[in-house]
Amino acid sequence: MGEELAKSTEAQVTALAKAGVRQVLWGNLFDVGKTPSLVAKVTLLGGAEAPTVLRSVSKAINAHNREMDAAIARLQVAWPELQIIQLDLHAKFSEVAVDPGKYGFADVSTGANDDRHLFSADGLHPTAKGHEMLAKFAYDTVTRPDGSGTVMADGSTAGLRSRRLRFGMPKHPVSGLARSGNGRVAVVIVCPCR
């Protein structure tokens, strides 16, 4: 799952760049090894080995995210006109897990189809409220009028062409995402469940 998935996505972004896309929004992977669904299934089937299996999943996610960063660096050299905007989904889901109430969630350890839970009943995918948070953030990120500020995970503004950003709760209509911008924009969100 790890590095191979990032390399596959890199090939897709290359195809988009060849087709004339000039902006790509690419979210890294959150740690699915901590999702209610995977924790429950691995614990049920793995017994005493469950912690080891879950750590292995987390390692694969981290490998993907490192390879994604390397892929973005390669893409920026190969396609200097391509702007890759990164969403740090890994950090954001971790932040929500630490303080779910801050984000309007009551529970992140089980799944349900309501606005109180981060994860839907399948225990893996975000609820509608979680998806809304992501969509609003993506819209706000892609349509920033000034295009300023390369903001890396450590808070620096290192002058890189890609920006690592986190979710926000801007007040923009979600439906505007498909119509926004004056250039070609692609949104790349990888689901690790496939």
Backbone bond lengths (Angstrom), bond angles and torsions (degrees), N, CA, C in turn:
res aa  C-N    CA-C-N  psi(-1)  N-CA   C-N-CA  omega(-1)  CA-C   N-CA-C  phi
1 M - - - 1.450 - - 1.515 110.54 -
2 G 1.300 120.17 -44.43 1.460 125.04 -168.71 1.514 116.15 -54.53
3 E 1.312 116.30 -96.55 1.455 122.09 -172.12 1.525 112.23 -64.60
4 E 1.329 117.09 -35.74 1.462 120.63 -177.25 1.531 111.32 -61.69
5 L 1.313 116.83 -38.87 1.463 121.18 179.44 1.527 110.51 -64.75
6 A 1.318 117.59 -42.48 1.465 120.82 178.42 1.525 110.82 -65.01
7 K 1.323 117.40 -39.89 1.469 120.70 178.43 1.520 111.01 -66.23
8 S 1.311 116.80 -38.00 1.464 120.78 175.90 1.531 110.80 -62.59
9 T 1.321 116.29 -43.61 1.463 120.26 178.41 1.526 110.33 -66.56
10 E 1.315 117.60 -36.87 1.467 121.03 175.99 1.529 110.08 -58.48
11 A 1.320 117.41 -41.92 1.466 120.87 177.58 1.531 111.00 -63.51
12 Q 1.321 116.90 -38.02 1.459 120.38 177.51 1.526 111.30 -66.94
13 V 1.323 117.05 -40.56 1.460 120.63 177.98 1.524 110.06 -66.25
14 T 1.331 117.37 -37.54 1.465 120.85 175.52 1.523 110.37 -59.99
15 A 1.328 116.92 -44.30 1.469 120.48 178.00 1.527 110.90 -62.06
16 L 1.321 116.80 -39.04 1.466 120.29 177.41 1.535 110.60 -64.25
17 A 1.331 116.72 -42.34 1.469 120.39 179.07 1.525 110.40 -63.07
18 K 1.320 116.80 -41.40 1.473 120.75 177.43 1.521 111.37 -62.70
19 A 1.327 116.37 -30.64 1.466 121.25 -179.55 1.533 112.18 -82.55
20 G 1.331 117.44 -1.88 1.446 120.59 176.48 1.518 116.10 103.66
21 V 1.320 117.80 1.33 1.463 119.86 177.16 1.527 108.59 -65.51
22 R 1.312 117.17 136.41 1.463 121.08 -177.52 1.513 113.39 -115.35
23 Q 1.321 118.50 -11.83 1.462 122.11 176.31 1.518 108.45 -135.13
24 V 1.316 115.68 135.04 1.459 121.58 177.97 1.522 108.13 -132.35
25 L 1.301 116.04 130.77 1.454 122.28 173.83 1.523 106.63 -101.37
26 W 1.346 117.14 116.70 1.458 121.48 -173.89 1.521 108.43 -126.12
27 G 1.317 116.35 116.88 1.455 121.60 178.25 1.517 111.28 -95.26
28 N 1.328 116.06 134.95 1.458 118.22 175.03 1.536 108.94 -75.24
29 L 1.313 116.70 179.75 1.461 120.76 -175.80 1.517 111.32 -93.98
30 F 1.323 115.66 138.23 1.459 119.37 171.46 1.517 107.77 -80.93
31 D 1.309 117.61 165.42 1.460 121.81 -174.67 1.524 110.82 -78.84
32 V 1.338 115.67 93.65 1.463 120.03 -179.52 1.519 111.69 -67.62
33 G 1.329 117.17 -13.82 1.457 121.06 175.18 1.517 113.00 -67.46
34 K 1.324 116.37 -6.84 1.460 121.04 178.61 1.530 112.18 -114.63
35 T 1.318 117.27 7.69 1.464 119.82 179.65 1.523 110.48 -77.16
36 P 1.318 117.20 149.26 1.472 120.13 -178.85 1.522 113.36 -55.39
37 S 1.320 117.05 -41.03 1.461 120.70 -177.70 1.519 112.16 -63.33
38 L 1.311 116.29 -50.57 1.460 119.50 -177.31 1.523 111.91 -68.52
39 V 1.318 117.12 -40.84 1.467 120.19 178.35 1.528 109.93 -59.64
40 A 1.319 117.47 -45.82 1.472 121.31 -178.74 1.526 111.50 -64.58
41 K 1.329 116.84 -46.55 1.474 120.05 -177.78 1.523 111.91 -66.20
42 V 1.323 116.74 -44.95 1.463 119.99 -178.82 1.522 110.45 -67.23
43 T 1.316 116.94 -38.68 1.462 120.34 178.75 1.524 110.39 -64.55
44 L 1.326 116.91 -41.63 1.467 121.69 179.46 1.528 111.24 -65.15
45 L 1.324 116.41 -46.22 1.463 120.65 -175.17 1.521 113.59 -87.34
46 G 1.332 116.45 -30.84 1.457 119.75 -172.93 1.506 115.61 -95.15
47 G 1.317 117.06 -16.08 1.459 119.98 -179.99 1.516 112.22 53.37
48 A 1.318 115.76 -121.76 1.464 121.42 -177.05 1.532 112.79 -67.86
49 E 1.321 116.77 -21.43 1.469 120.84 -179.93 1.525 112.58 -84.37
50 A 1.331 117.56 -5.96 1.467 121.69 -175.58 1.533 112.89 -53.84
51 P 1.330 119.73 -47.94 1.472 118.28 -179.61 1.531 112.96 -59.18
52 T 1.331 116.84 -37.75 1.462 120.93 179.24 1.523 110.43 -65.91
53 V 1.314 116.99 -43.48 1.465 121.55 179.68 1.531 109.76 -63.70
54 L 1.320 117.35 -45.85 1.460 120.51 -179.30 1.534 111.37 -64.10
55 R 1.323 117.73 -37.00 1.469 120.54 175.71 1.527 110.56 -64.44
56 S 1.326 116.14 -36.83 1.473 119.90 177.91 1.523 111.36 -64.40
57 V 1.316 116.72 -40.04 1.471 120.51 176.80 1.531 109.42 -62.88
58 S 1.325 116.55 -45.38 1.465 120.38 178.89 1.525 111.40 -60.68
59 K 1.327 117.01 -39.54 1.469 120.70 177.72 1.523 110.86 -63.30
60 A 1.321 117.12 -41.04 1.467 120.62 178.23 1.528 111.16 -63.64
61 I 1.319 116.83 -40.30 1.474 120.88 177.29 1.528 109.53 -63.04
62 N 1.322 116.68 -45.70 1.466 119.98 179.31 1.524 111.63 -62.96
63 A 1.347 116.92 -37.51 1.470 120.73 176.59 1.524 109.88 -62.95
64 H 1.324 116.13 -42.81 1.468 119.70 176.87 1.526 110.62 -58.12
65 N 1.312 116.62 -48.98 1.460 120.20 -175.64 1.531 112.02 -65.06
66 R 1.333 117.19 -36.69 1.477 119.82 175.55 1.528 110.31 -65.59
67 E 1.332 116.00 -43.11 1.461 119.73 179.30 1.524 110.99 -66.76
68 M 1.328 117.04 -33.97 1.459 120.74 176.27 1.527 110.10 -61.33
69 D 1.325 117.21 -45.32 1.461 120.83 178.00 1.536 110.71 -60.19
70 A 1.330 116.65 -42.48 1.467 120.66 178.12 1.532 110.39 -65.65
71 A 1.327 116.55 -39.79 1.467 120.77 178.97 1.525 110.67 -62.82
72 I 1.302 116.39 -41.15 1.467 119.82 179.00 1.521 110.12 -63.00
73 A 1.308 117.30 -41.14 1.469 120.25 177.59 1.529 110.28 -61.11
74 R 1.334 117.07 -43.52 1.472 120.38 178.75 1.531 111.06 -64.76
75 L 1.322 116.26 -42.47 1.463 120.34 -179.65 1.523 111.33 -63.84
76 Q 1.330 117.67 -38.24 1.464 121.11 -179.48 1.523 111.10 -65.43
77 V 1.345 117.19 -32.25 1.462 120.59 176.58 1.528 109.91 -73.73
78 A 1.327 116.52 -45.02 1.462 121.08 -177.18 1.532 112.71 -71.68
79 W 1.326 116.89 -32.16 1.470 122.40 -176.21 1.532 109.08 -131.00
80 P 1.330 118.15 74.63 1.466 119.86 -175.05 1.533 114.01 -60.98
81 E 1.312 117.76 -22.71 1.466 120.34 178.70 1.526 112.72 -82.27
82 L 1.318 117.38 -7.05 1.460 122.81 -178.83 1.529 109.85 -86.01
83 Q 1.324 116.49 126.12 1.463 121.16 175.69 1.525 107.64 -102.42
84 I 1.317 116.08 120.10 1.457 121.05 178.49 1.517 107.70 -107.85
85 I 1.313 115.01 120.28 1.455 122.03 -179.89 1.516 106.87 -104.79
86 Q 1.313 117.16 119.52 1.457 121.90 -177.92 1.524 111.28 -95.59
87 L 1.323 114.85 138.57 1.462 121.43 171.05 1.521 107.51 -107.80
88 D 1.292 117.40 123.01 1.464 121.18 -178.14 1.535 109.50 -86.28
89 L 1.319 114.95 75.72 1.463 121.21 -179.35 1.523 111.26 -65.18
90 H 1.317 116.87 -34.40 1.461 121.27 -179.80 1.528 110.31 -59.44
91 A 1.320 115.72 -50.50 1.466 119.69 -179.43 1.520 111.15 -66.36
92 K 1.322 117.04 -38.67 1.465 119.41 -176.53 1.523 111.30 -67.36
93 F 1.331 117.57 -46.01 1.461 119.00 178.51 1.518 110.86 -62.31
94 S 1.333 117.06 -34.63 1.469 120.23 175.98 1.523 110.76 -64.52
95 E 1.332 116.76 -42.91 1.465 120.76 178.13 1.529 111.35 -62.18
96 V 1.322 115.85 -42.81 1.469 119.70 -179.92 1.525 109.78 -64.44
97 A 1.325 117.66 -38.89 1.466 120.96 179.96 1.528 111.47 -64.08
98 V 1.322 117.11 -35.32 1.468 121.30 -179.66 1.528 111.12 -71.63
99 D 1.326 117.34 -38.93 1.467 121.01 -176.78 1.527 110.31 -140.54
100 P 1.345 117.92 71.30 1.463 120.16 -175.78 1.526 113.59 -60.56
101 G 1.322 117.72 -34.13 1.460 120.77 -179.66 1.513 112.76 -60.58
102 K 1.303 117.11 -33.32 1.466 121.99 178.80 1.529 110.85 -60.30
103 Y 1.324 116.31 -27.37 1.463 121.42 -178.20 1.524 112.57 -105.32
104 G 1.328 116.26 8.44 1.461 120.20 177.34 1.514 115.02 85.93
105 F 1.314 117.38 13.71 1.462 121.05 178.94 1.529 109.81 -107.39
106 A 1.319 115.77 142.64 1.456 120.33 177.48 1.529 111.36 -96.16
107 D 1.334 116.73 -21.24 1.460 119.54 -172.83 1.521 110.58 -148.47
108 V 1.325 115.84 131.46 1.467 120.75 174.67 1.527 111.54 -122.90
109 S 1.328 116.41 2.82 1.464 119.73 -176.30 1.525 113.42 -102.00
110 T 1.324 117.42 -8.14 1.464 121.92 174.55 1.519 108.05 -134.20
111 G 1.312 115.72 168.14 1.456 119.75 179.22 1.514 111.45 -113.45
112 A 1.320 116.10 146.86 1.463 123.02 175.69 1.517 108.22 -163.63
113 N 1.294 116.49 156.01 1.461 120.61 -179.48 1.519 111.04 -92.28
114 D 1.322 115.79 65.64 1.459 120.80 175.67 1.523 108.91 -147.51
115 D 1.314 116.48 170.95 1.460 121.25 -176.95 1.521 113.72 -77.97
116 R 1.316 118.17 -3.75 1.464 120.92 178.99 1.528 111.77 -83.44
117 H 1.329 116.88 -19.39 1.458 121.77 -175.48 1.532 110.64 -107.22
118 L 1.313 115.59 144.78 1.457 120.44 173.55 1.524 110.27 -73.33
119 F 1.339 115.99 -42.11 1.461 120.38 -177.18 1.519 111.25 -101.24
120 S 1.340 115.17 144.02 1.457 120.63 179.07 1.529 109.67 -72.59
121 A 1.313 116.17 -177.53 1.464 121.64 -176.22 1.527 111.99 -59.96
122 D 1.338 118.23 -24.97 1.466 118.68 178.55 1.527 112.14 -74.76
123 G 1.338 116.87 -10.00 1.458 120.90 176.14 1.513 114.70 73.60
124 L 1.330 118.14 8.82 1.461 121.81 -178.26 1.523 112.38 -125.38
125 H 1.313 116.33 -46.18 1.464 120.75 -176.94 1.530 110.63 -92.38
126 P 1.327 116.57 149.45 1.470 119.21 178.65 1.529 111.74 -64.80
127 T 1.314 115.35 155.40 1.465 121.23 174.18 1.528 108.24 -71.82
128 A 1.323 115.49 177.12 1.463 119.94 176.20 1.521 110.55 -57.67
129 K 1.319 117.25 -38.85 1.470 120.96 178.92 1.530 110.43 -64.70
130 G 1.316 117.61 -40.53 1.458 120.91 176.78 1.519 111.90 -64.59
131 H 1.324 116.72 -42.65 1.463 120.58 177.18 1.524 111.32 -65.72
132 E 1.308 116.70 -37.49 1.468 120.13 178.36 1.529 110.11 -62.24
133 M 1.319 116.46 -42.33 1.459 120.50 178.48 1.530 110.04 -59.53
134 L 1.331 116.80 -44.50 1.456 121.27 179.46 1.525 111.60 -65.86
135 A 1.326 117.50 -44.46 1.465 120.81 -178.57 1.526 111.64 -63.96
136 K 1.301 117.23 -42.07 1.462 120.13 178.55 1.521 110.79 -64.40
137 F 1.308 116.13 -39.81 1.456 119.76 178.12 1.528 111.05 -65.00
138 A 1.319 116.24 -45.59 1.463 120.29 179.63 1.529 110.20 -60.57
139 Y 1.311 117.18 -44.50 1.461 121.29 178.66 1.523 110.25 -59.13
140 D 1.305 116.29 -49.36 1.462 120.61 -178.64 1.525 111.16 -61.66
141 T 1.312 116.32 -40.47 1.459 121.37 -178.70 1.525 111.57 -65.59
142 V 1.308 116.49 -48.56 1.462 121.23 -176.00 1.528 111.85 -69.57
143 T 1.317 118.11 -31.31 1.464 120.71 -174.66 1.519 113.92 -101.43
144 R 1.326 118.01 15.49 1.476 120.27 177.75 1.521 108.89 -55.83
145 P 1.324 117.53 122.58 1.462 119.99 -175.05 1.524 114.31 -66.29
146 D 1.321 118.33 -31.96 1.459 119.39 -176.06 1.515 113.07 -92.34
147 G 1.344 117.45 -15.76 1.456 120.85 -178.85 1.513 113.20 56.97
148 S 1.318 116.79 21.59 1.461 120.87 -172.90 1.512 112.29 -85.36
149 G 1.308 113.52 166.16 1.446 121.09 164.36 1.490 116.89 74.33
150 T 1.293 116.77 91.21 1.439 120.84 167.31 1.515 105.84 -74.71
151 V 1.311 117.09 109.36 1.461 120.55 -176.25 1.523 108.48 -113.55
152 M 1.309 116.17 112.31 1.453 120.87 -179.38 1.530 109.63 -88.65
153 A 1.321 116.54 169.54 1.462 121.73 -177.61 1.528 111.69 -57.04
154 D 1.334 116.73 -32.53 1.465 119.37 -178.79 1.532 112.23 -84.22
155 G 1.338 117.41 3.30 1.454 120.98 177.67 1.515 113.64 89.60
156 S 1.337 117.97 -4.70 1.457 119.85 -178.90 1.527 110.64 -76.28
157 T 1.303 115.60 161.57 1.461 121.56 174.75 1.516 106.93 -119.46
158 A 1.312 115.10 73.77 1.458 122.12 -168.25 1.521 114.62 -76.44
159 G 1.313 119.74 7.51 1.454 121.13 177.86 1.516 113.51 75.68
160 L 1.317 117.75 14.57 1.450 120.77 177.49 1.516 109.79 -76.96
161 R 1.332 116.13 154.13 1.461 119.29 -179.21 1.514 112.05 -78.75
162 S 1.300 119.04 -20.63 1.463 119.43 176.66 1.518 108.35 -94.18
163 R 1.328 115.46 148.76 1.456 120.67 -179.64 1.513 108.98 -120.31
164 R 1.330 116.86 129.65 1.463 121.27 175.51 1.517 105.88 -99.49
165 L 1.331 115.17 114.16 1.452 120.75 -175.72 1.517 109.96 -124.06
166 R 1.312 115.54 163.42 1.460 120.74 179.03 1.512 110.37 -119.27
167 F 1.336 115.12 165.49 1.458 120.58 -179.65 1.515 111.37 -55.03
168 G 1.298 115.65 153.18 1.448 123.15 171.51 1.517 107.61 -143.10
169 M 1.282 117.01 -178.62 1.458 120.49 178.77 1.528 109.59 -125.27
170 P 1.349 117.98 59.68 1.450 120.04 -179.77 1.521 111.09 -68.49
171 K 1.316 115.79 161.62 1.466 120.62 -177.50 1.524 109.93 -101.08
172 H 1.315 116.81 67.05 1.457 122.76 177.95 1.522 108.80 -122.97
173 P 1.314 117.97 148.78 1.464 119.55 177.71 1.523 110.55 -69.39
174 V 1.296 115.94 132.95 1.464 121.06 -179.41 1.524 110.32 -60.82
175 S 1.333 118.02 -35.77 1.460 121.35 -177.41 1.522 112.86 -63.82
176 G 1.330 117.82 -16.49 1.456 120.83 -179.30 1.511 113.78 -71.14
177 L 1.313 118.44 -15.59 1.458 120.96 -175.36 1.511 111.87 -58.65
178 A 1.315 118.20 -45.43 1.456 121.26 -176.62 1.527 112.08 -69.27
179 R 1.337 118.19 -24.95 1.454 121.45 -176.11 1.517 112.95 -99.22
180 S 1.316 117.84 -5.57 1.461 120.46 -167.80 1.518 112.89 -80.14
181 G 1.316 114.22 163.32 1.451 121.98 170.98 1.516 113.38 85.35
182 N 1.320 115.20 158.68 1.447 120.23 177.63 1.521 111.26 -107.35
183 G 1.313 117.42 1.96 1.451 121.83 177.02 1.505 110.00 -124.91
184 R 1.311 115.42 -176.50 1.458 119.64 177.60 1.514 109.10 -81.47
185 V 1.318 116.14 131.78 1.456 121.62 -176.88 1.519 108.74 -130.30
186 A 1.318 117.31 138.00 1.456 121.98 174.30 1.514 107.84 -124.37
187 V 1.307 116.19 142.23 1.454 121.87 176.11 1.516 107.34 -112.33
188 V 1.316 116.35 123.80 1.463 121.60 -179.04 1.529 107.07 -116.23
189 I 1.324 115.84 110.48 1.459 120.73 175.80 1.524 105.84 -124.40
190 V 1.300 116.77 118.47 1.450 121.53 -176.35 1.523 109.90 -94.24
191 C 1.319 116.51 129.09 1.458 121.01 174.97 1.520 107.78 -99.90
192 P 1.330 117.58 118.47 1.463 120.19 -176.53 1.520 114.50 -74.06
193 C 1.314 117.71 0.67 1.461 120.28 -175.48 1.522 112.77 -84.62
194 R 1.316 118.77 -2.07 1.465 120.14 -178.43 1.491 112.03 -101.89
